[in-house]
C-alpha cells in the first residue's frame, strides 16, 4: 500500500469525525478532534519533503537567483552537504525555476552519441516528474540540440515549433542536469558543454534575445537544509508548510489527507490550532522517532526517500 493510499484511507474516516465535531461550521476556532496530536504527526511526515525542498531552494538561491543555472566547476567533495549522494562521474548544472510569471525554455546541446546526460525536473514535493536523457530524450524532434519548455500549472498558450512541452504540477521546480565526465582530462570538454546549456524565459526565447550568462559555480554558504529542518521549532515548521502550500499546493489525489489535516488548521495559508507548543513539539518528535525506527533507515514520503540525517533523494519515476 502506498503512502498516499494509506493516508487517504485514514483521512477519510478521521476527517469525517473531525468535520462532524465541527458541525460543518466555518468558525475560526472549530472544535479540535480528539486525535489532534496524531493528525499533527501525520502532517509532519506528509509536509517534510515540501519544507525540506523549500529550505534547499532558499539555500541555493544565496548562490544563484531563480531561473538561472549554477554550474559546478569541479567534482563534489565530502564537504558538500546541501544534497545527499553527489556522484563523482558527472558534473551538475542546477537551477530553481519559478514558473509563476511564464514558462522557461531549456535547451540541451548536442553531446555526441557516447556521452551520457540526464535532466531531472522535480516538483516542490520532490516528485520526479520528467527526466529526459541521452537514453530517452523525450523530445519531439531528433535535432542535434533538444529543446524543452517547462510550464507551470494552469498555463495555457501557443508554443512555437520545435519545443517539447514538459508541464509541471507546481510552479516551483528543481532542475538538475548531469553530464558525464570521463576523468580530469575531460573536464574542459564538459565545462564547455555546460556553458551551452540554455535556460531562458519563453518570452526571451520567442524574441530571440540572448540569455544572460550563468554565474560561476560556487557553494551556498547557508546552513545545510537538513540541519535547518532538524533545528526548526515545531510551530515554525507547520507555519512554513502552510505558507509554501499556498504557492505549491498538494496534488488533487491528496485531498482526503488534506481534509484530515485541515481539522487542526493545516491547509494552504493556514495555521495550526488546538495544540499547545508542547503538544505540537511532542507530535513532531513522535514522527521523527518513527523515522529512526523505520527498517533500512529509510523514510518514504511524498515521492522521496528521507534518511535519518535529514537528507533526501527522489524516488525513480516511471516516466
C-alpha positions, 0 to 999 in steps of 0.5 A: 500500500502506498503512502498516499493510499494509506493516508487517504484511507485514514483521512477519510474516516478521521476527517469525517469525525473531525468535520462532524465535531465541527458541525460543518461550521466555518468558525475560526476556532472549530472544535479540535478532534480528539486525535489532534496530536496524531493528525499533527504527526501525520502532517509532519511526515506528509509536509517534510519533503515540501519544507525540506525542498523549500529550505534547499531552494532558499539555500541555493538561491544565496548562490544563484537567483531563480531561473538561472543555472549554477554550474559546478566547476569541479567534482563534489567533495565530502564537504558538500552537504546541501544534497545527499549522494553527489556522484563523482562521474558527472558534473551538475548544472542546477537551477530553481525555476519559478514558473509563476510569471511564464514558462522557461525554455531549456535547451540541451546541446548536442553531446555526441552519441557516447556521452551520457546526460540526464535532466531531472525536473522535480516538483516542490514535493520532490516528485520526479516528474520528467527526466529526459536523457541521452537514453530517452530524450523525450523530445519531439524532434531528433535535432542535434540540440533538444529543446524543452519548455517547462510550464507551470500549472494552469498555463495555457498558450501557443508554443512555437515549433520545435519545443517539447512541452514538459508541464509541471504540477507546481510552479516551483521546480528543481532542475538538475542536469548531469553530464558525464565526465570521463576523468580530469582530462575531460573536464574542459570538454564538459565545462564547455558543454555546460556553458551551452546549456540554455535556460531562458524565459519563453518570452526571451526565447520567442524574441530571440534575445540572448540569455544572460550568462550563468554565474560561476559555480560556487557553494551556498554558504547557508546552513545545510537544509537538513540541519535547518529542518532538524533545528526548526521549532515545531510551530515554525515548521507547520507555519512554513508548510502552510505558507509554501502550500499556498504557492505549491499546493498538494496534488488533487489525489491528496485531498482526503489527507488534506481534509484530515489535516485541515481539522487542526488548521493545516491547509494552504495559508493556514495555521495550526490550532488546538495544540499547545507548543508542547503538544505540537513539539511532542507530535513532531518528535513522535514522527521523527522517532518513527523515522529512526525506527523505520527498517533500512533507515529509510523514510518514504514520503511524498515521492522521496526517500528521507534518511535519518540525517535529514537528507533526501533523494527522489524516488525513480519515476516511471516516466 
